[in-house]
């Protein structure tokens, strides 16, 4: 089984994206869990993932709204493949109001 963590950074401000709502969905589209990033913009999910394509949904619209900032992307959905041979996956998100990027971290 594979564990999962994520890290979101507000690239426009150069700070962690704290209190960003993140929801994890399984390969069938069912919600597995939901959390908010900590002060460092991180979530370490307390569960194990099975094989298949999962989705992390970041509620970027609410994050920017709470800071009275506009955004073009009200949500970011990151699909990623889980290989049971990997013991841990880390999905990182670099966020700004008008762009985002994601990568497989370590």
VEXDREN-2710 file (C-alpha; in Angstrom, 1 decimal):
% VEXDREN-2710
k/r/px/py/pz
1/UNK/0.0/0.0/0.0
2/UNK/1.0/3.6/-0.6
3/UNK/0.8/6.7/1.7
4/UNK/0.3/10.2/0.4
5/UNK/1.2/13.8/1.3
6/UNK/0.8/17.1/-0.5
7/UNK/2.3/20.6/-0.2
8/UNK/0.8/23.7/-1.6
9/UNK/2.7/26.9/-2.1
10/UNK/1.3/30.3/-3.0
11/UNK/3.9/31.3/-5.6
12/UNK/2.5/34.8/-6.1
13/UNK/3.2/35.7/-2.5
14/UNK/6.1/33.3/-1.9
15/UNK/4.5/31.7/1.1
16/UNK/2.8/28.3/2.0
17/UNK/-0.9/28.1/1.0
18/UNK/-2.1/27.6/4.6
19/UNK/-5.7/26.5/5.3
20/UNK/-6.3/25.4/1.7
21/UNK/-9.1/22.8/1.6
22/UNK/-8.0/19.5/0.0
23/UNK/-10.2/16.5/-0.8
24/UNK/-8.9/13.1/-1.9
25/UNK/-11.0/10.9/-4.2
26/UNK/-10.5/7.2/-5.0
27/UNK/-10.5/5.6/-8.5
28/UNK/-14.3/5.3/-8.4
29/UNK/-14.7/9.0/-7.6
30/UNK/-15.7/8.5/-4.0
31/UNK/-14.4/10.9/-1.4
32/UNK/-11.8/9.2/0.8
33/UNK/-10.9/12.1/3.1
34/UNK/-10.7/15.9/3.3
35/UNK/-8.3/18.1/5.1
36/UNK/-6.8/21.6/5.2
37/UNK/-3.2/22.4/4.7
38/UNK/-1.3/23.4/7.8
39/UNK/0.7/26.6/8.4
40/UNK/3.4/25.2/6.2
41/UNK/1.0/24.3/3.4
42/UNK/1.2/20.6/4.0
43/UNK/-1.1/17.6/4.5
44/UNK/0.0/14.1/5.4
45/UNK/-3.0/11.9/4.8
46/UNK/-3.5/9.2/7.5
47/UNK/-4.5/6.4/5.1
48/UNK/-3.2/4.0/2.5
49/UNK/-4.0/4.1/-1.2
50/UNK/-4.7/1.2/-3.4
51/UNK/-3.7/0.9/-7.0
52/UNK/-5.4/3.2/-9.6
53/UNK/-6.0/6.8/-10.5
54/UNK/-6.8/9.0/-7.6
55/UNK/-7.7/12.7/-7.5
56/UNK/-6.6/15.5/-5.2
57/UNK/-9.1/18.4/-5.3
58/UNK/-7.8/21.8/-4.1
59/UNK/-10.5/24.4/-3.3
60/UNK/-8.5/27.4/-4.6
61/UNK/-11.5/29.6/-5.1
62/UNK/-12.3/29.6/-1.4
63/UNK/-8.6/30.1/-0.6
64/UNK/-8.3/33.2/-2.7
65/UNK/-11.8/34.5/-1.7
66/UNK/-10.8/34.3/2.0
67/UNK/-7.8/36.6/1.2
68/UNK/-9.9/39.0/-0.9
69/UNK/-8.0/38.0/-4.1
70/UNK/-9.3/37.3/-7.5
71/UNK/-8.5/34.0/-9.3
72/UNK/-9.1/32.5/-12.7
73/UNK/-9.0/28.9/-11.3
74/UNK/-11.7/28.3/-8.6
75/UNK/-10.5/24.7/-8.2
76/UNK/-7.5/22.5/-9.1
77/UNK/-8.0/18.8/-9.6
78/UNK/-4.8/16.7/-9.9
79/UNK/-5.2/13.2/-11.1
80/UNK/-2.3/10.8/-10.3
81/UNK/-1.6/7.1/-10.7
82/UNK/-0.8/5.0/-7.7
83/UNK/1.6/2.2/-8.2
84/UNK/1.5/-0.2/-5.2
85/UNK/5.2/-0.8/-5.5
86/UNK/5.8/2.8/-4.2
87/UNK/5.6/3.2/-0.5
88/UNK/4.9/7.0/-0.5
89/UNK/3.7/9.6/-3.0
90/UNK/4.1/13.4/-2.6
91/UNK/2.0/15.7/-4.8
92/UNK/3.1/19.3/-4.8
93/UNK/1.1/22.3/-6.1
94/UNK/2.5/25.7/-6.9
95/UNK/-0.4/28.2/-7.0
96/UNK/-1.1/31.7/-8.1
97/UNK/-4.3/33.5/-9.0
98/UNK/-3.8/33.0/-12.7
99/UNK/-1.7/29.9/-13.0
100/UNK/-0.7/26.7/-11.3
101/UNK/1.7/23.8/-11.7
102/UNK/2.0/20.5/-10.0
103/UNK/4.8/17.9/-9.8
104/UNK/5.6/14.6/-8.1
105/UNK/7.7/15.5/-5.1
106/UNK/9.8/13.3/-2.8
END
